[in-house]
Amino acid sequence: MVSISIPWGDGTLPLELPATWTVQQTASAALPPAPADWPDQLARALTRPEGAPPLAKLLQARHGGRIAVVVEDLTRHSPLVEILRILFRELTHAEIPPDNIEIVFATGMHPPLSPAEAAAKIGEPFASTVHWRNNPCRDRDAYENLATLHDGAASLDLWVDRGVATADLRIVVTSVSPHLQSGFGGGHKMLLPGCAHLDSIRQLHLSGVPRRPTQQVGQTTAENRMRRLIEAAGAAVDAAGGRTFGVQYVLDGNDQPGAIAVGDVLSCHRMLAKTCAAGCGVLVDAPADVVIASAAPRDFDLWQSFKAVANTCWALRDNGVLICLTRCPGGANMPTLSLPIRPSWVRAAVRITGADPLANLLSRFVPTLAGDAAFFVRLAMRTLQRNTVLMVSPALVESGHRMVGLPLYGEAAEAIAVAERALGGGPKRVLVFPQGGVTYPVMRAHPIGE
């Protein structure tokens, strides 16, 4: 047997692989480690930002105005408490009235944070003294219609949270990491979809499903339609009023800021996306028979965990097997559908009818899929058309979750045994992604030796 281990919460999960399986590569991120004095570096960066006046000057010019501090939700792991302490020192020094400040969680259509979750995320002092709220994605009356965005055949009606859109200064605080549809997260993604109405979010997600399956994670703005719409939305928000100032960073393996860029949101995001690509895009010599991917650190729920599948499936050969391991302490957090149909039958149907027709059929059967998760279903069907996907999640199995075409296992050994039977005898090449939620393959043009 071959023994490996993957990250699992605060520890590791040991796995035993068949003797005929050879781990040809462990595709780990190579991100810059955070310096011990990163808080001091962040404080200095606020006084010397990129492409923008110092934060103190922006605040001074808006002393009587409203300040919206837009932050990440529970699906991200930034040291937000410490970052907000540094940021609010500037707000306090500028004597901004507390009633003029609000913290907005850019939840998009993710579940809202409870008071206890908000206190844990931003710290009890801020949660109890600063007005905070979630993005109210289903309340149309809470939004401003700012523009209609176009990119080729795609169009999007931009509805942005009124409090954010009309703020005199928006300070977005966000990490930059690989994203399955928009190339990289962060930047103006905090406004769209983070602070957008559900209709705009749906239109954005569907714009990120290209006609032909292609790897979008790691794409540049020039290559990626969703990112172009996101950047156009950021420009539209600023054109409507106020100004947006960014505090952005790339997290290291310990979820600390290893690279920081402060100031103009767009230029800083593009700068950090390059850093992220160098650290998270892993060169792969040849497609594998089996990919074993931990969804860490995006393993909060099923919705986030699917990113590990979408990120790493491009390292597989056709008809290869992907085993995704995820803790999912937050459960599914998305519509699911359970039918008395074997996953193998679903994959056979996908390969016969095609991914998109079957996705359309499922969306008709389940109205919620047609809205909130239509893009997810389409991406999932396209993945199943090419590969077998097995998911290991004791929490999801224990809670009784089921999903058409996606078999769930409570033990990794079960999924490994199923994969071995599906692939048949003989040696198998294995790629391991210990942090599949934030890493992705970059295939070499030619395998070594050619």
Secondary structure, DSSP 8 states (H G I E B T S, - for coil): -EEEEEEETTEEEEEEE-TTEEEEEE---------TTHHHHHHHHHHS-BSS--HHHHHHHTTTS-EEEEE--TT----HHHHHHHHHHHHHHTT--GGGEEEEE--TTS----HHHHHHHH-HHHHHHSEEEE--TT-GGGEEEEEEEEETTEEEEEEEEHHHHT-SEEEEEEE--EETTTEE--GGGGTTTTTB-HHHHHHHHHHTS-SS----TT--TTT-HHHHHHHHHHHHHHHHSSEEEEEEEEE-TTSSEEEEEEE-HHHHHHHHHHHHHHHHEEEESS-EEEEEEE-TTS-SSHHHHHHHHHHHGGGEEEEEEEEEE---TT---S-----S--HHHHHHHHHHH-HHHHHHHHHHH-HHHHHTTHHHHHHHHHHHHH-EEEEE-HHHHHTT---TT--EESSHHHHHHHHHHHH-SS-EEEEEETTTTT-EEEE-SS-TT-
